[in-house]
Each structure stands twice: as structure tokens, then as C-alpha cells.
Amino acid sequence: MSAGSQLLGYSDPVHAERARIVGCAYEHADEIADDVMAKLRVELPGYGTADPGFLADVHDQLARLSRTGLGALLEHKRVTPADVSYARQAAARRARCGLPLVDYIAAFRLGQRAIWKSLLAHAGDTDAGREAVLSLAGPLARYTDLISTQATDAYLEFQQYVTAESSRDGQALMDSLLDGALPASGPHLSVATAHGIGAERTAPLVVVTAMVLDPAPTADSLCETRQVVSAALARTGVNGLRTLSVVRDTEIVAIPALRPDGSAEQLCERLRALREQLAADGVALAVGVSTSVTEVGQIPRAHRQARAALALLPEDGGVLALPQMTPFRYLLLRADDTTRQLVDPRVGAALADDRARGGTLADTVRAFAAADMNLREAADALHIHLNTAKYRLGRIQELTGRNVRSVNDLVELLVAIELL
């Protein structure tokens, strides 16, 4: 819903009325949800027999979707799939509860009618009001199309995931792969081939291990969230195929097949985007990614690597991808308290003070090392004057007693920077 497409050709009074009408409807989002709920229970059988907890969840989603759409109209911006990503989890919950898809999609039409009814109620009898509310019909229809499409995709995706889980083919295949064996024949081999595993002996793979971080989950909600995450990982592929992904006890394990060049960069970017999307929905996730392997017999080792990477993440999670990490960085992440205590107190104090001031000195040391000790290249990388870079390195030497042009001193500073 771009500002240009919505406002072009309308007079100032109409603009003002649009803002007023949409603002009033936004303030009544809960009443809009009430209106939809009353019709759902009468017109759609799947909702008529639902329990109170289910209905409360539906009401919450209806009000939230109303606020998202109306809020976008107020701010003159287009709604994107990322803005309504929370609807995907709601769709999974509807599929899990056995709500028929036809009833689920019909609810969106009822929601559109209820929002339209609210807009009309606040339009009034003026010409400007009538013209303003009519101008909202197109954006509202486009918004309904967007959210219903996103919800349908998520519903069907979760339904397919549950079907695969119930057959246990995916689970049995994963167990076999994590033991380092590829089934010689039968349905499990077919599932593996469909996911790009074993079709070509040298096809590169990685193992992804994810864990949902929830300080006080209920057993049912945590189980459901893990399944949602597993279904999301199943669509996070980079070679045009779905990714084999299953829930195994407290972890979700996925084995994405990479492109022939073996690069995991795009996959790691997608995993980070997925984590951010889930975080926006209130799901904290920790993800570990192994190095790439080309043989099924190496998958158990890759699984151990992914778990080791997972263990190095902070309490609030994140994505730690070994393909994007140097041995130096990995070793420092595994450092213990003794390693930190070996840092010279003078160096530690200087770096702590620098960090409190924005970390410019540490950034300069990193850039200097990355430029192979070429100060001009380091200055260019930092977008600072050469003399500024010289001053900073001189300041580091003054504060720490270390000469950055000495390899030993430079390595010591880099270690201290990463540790502290």
C-alpha cells in the first residue's frame, strides 16, 4: 500500500477523512474481531465447536491482523509478508487443531467484511467521507489477498509436514543418516533423493541443528513451536529442493543440500533471516551450522559440529555457522576463563575503555590485520584519513605497550579484542 498509489488525485479534505476514518477503525480493532467471531461461530462449523482457548487465539489474531492492515493505511505504507509473518504460526496452529482449510480461508473474507463495515460506520454522510472510504476498498482487498495467501501457504506447508511426520519416513531417514548410512532402497531412499541427499555422491551437504529457547514453555506449545521451526527449515533450501528437517527430542535437525559449488553463504543468510523472522514472532532460536560434507558417512561428524557450534552461542541464541568462521575465531570462541585471565591487565583495561568509547581503536587493529598490515588499505576500509589511522595505532601502542607492526604483539591484541 504505497502512499503514492493511495493518495494521488484526492483532495486535502478526502486525505483528512481517510486518516480520520482509518484511525477510528484502528481504535476499534477489538470490536472488529468481536464482530468476526460472532459470525465465525454461526457460519463456519469448524469454529462453532472449538474450545475457548482456540477461540481466544483466533480473536487475538483477528485483532492483530486488523491493526496491521489499518496501521499500514495510516502510515501510507505497503504491507509485506514480513509484516504479517506471525500469521504463519497461527496457520500452523489451525492446521494442528484440524480446522478445515475452507473454514480457515472463509474467516479472512469475514474479516475483510468486518473491517469494511467498520470503515463505513465511521465514514459519515459527507461527500469527502464517502469518497475517502471508497478509496480504501482497493487497498483493503489487496491486504486481504496478501494475508489469506500467506496463511494458506503456511497451513498447507504445516499440513504436509505433519503428514510426513506421521509416516515416519523422514524421521527414520534422519536416524539412518545421523548413523552415517544411506538406505539402499525403499521409501527412505526415495525421500533422501527427493531432498538432494545421496542422489550424487559428491553433492555437498551441511547439518543444521536448531533449538527453541523459551524460559517457561508449556509442553504442548513448545512441541508445536518446534514443529513450526522444523517446517520453516524445510523450506530454507538453496538448490530448489525442500530440506530434510525433523524434530528429534529437544532439537530440530535439518540437512540442506547445497549447490554444486558447495558454498553455504546463501543458506546461512536465509537461516539468519529465518531467525529474525521468528524472533519478531516471539520465538527465540539458536542455530548451529556444520562445515560442508560430501559423503553420507561424514554426516555424523557434521552433526557433532553443528551441536558444538550451537553450544557456543549466547543465552539469547543466534546463528553460528562454521562455514563462515576462521579457525582463529573458532578457537577463541572455545576459550575458557583461564585464557581470558592470561590477557595482560594493561591490554584488557585499554580495550575495555575503548569499547566504552565506541571501539574505534579495536576496529582499527582489526582493519590493520585484515589489510595485511597495510595502513593505507586499513584506512580506506574504515573510510578514515591515513593520519587518523596512524594516530589510532599510535594510541594503541601508547595504552597497551604493544607494537602492532610486531606479529606477536598484533596477534596478542587480536586475541584480547576477541576475548574481551
Sequence and secondary structure as in RCSB ss.txt:
>XXXX:A:sequence
MSAGSQLLGYSDPVHAERARIVGCAYEHADEIADDVMAKLRVELPGYGTADPGFLADVHDQLARLSRTGLGALLE
HKRVTPADVSYARQAAARRARCGLPLVDYIAAFRLGQRAIWKSLLAHAGDTDAGREAVLSLAGPLARYTDLISTQ
ATDAYLEFQQYVTAESSRDGQALMDSLLDGALPASGPHLSVATAHGIGAERTAPLVVVTAMVLDPAPTADSLCET
RQVVSAALARTGVNGLRTLSVVRDTEIVAIPALRPDGSAEQLCERLRALREQLAADGVALAVGVSTSVTEVGQIP
RAHRQARAALALLPEDGGVLALPQMTPFRYLLLRADDTTRQLVDPRVGAALADDRARGGTLADTVRAFAAADMNL
REAADALHIHLNTAKYRLGRIQELTGRNVRSVNDLVELLVAIELL
>XXXX:A:secstr
  HHHHHTT  HHHHHHHHHHHHHHHHTHHHHHHHHHHHHHHH HHHHT  HHHHHHHHHHHHHHHHHHHHHHHH
T    GGGGTHHHHHHHHHHHTT  HHHHHHHHHHHHHHHHHHHHHTT SSHHHHHHHHTTHHHHHHHHHHHHHH
HHHHHHHHHHHHHHHHHTHHHHHHHHHHTT   SSSHHHHHHHHTTSSSSTT  B  EEEEEE SS  HHHHHHH
HHHHHHHHHT  SSSS  EEEEETTEEEEE B  TT   HHHHHHHHHHHHHHHHTT EEEEEE   BSSGGGHH
HHHHHHHHHHHTS TT EEEEGGG  HHHHHHHT  HHHHHTS HHHHHHHHHHHHTTSHHHHHHHHHHHTTT H
HHHHHHHT  HHHHHHHHHHHHHHH   TTSHHHHHHHHHHHHH 
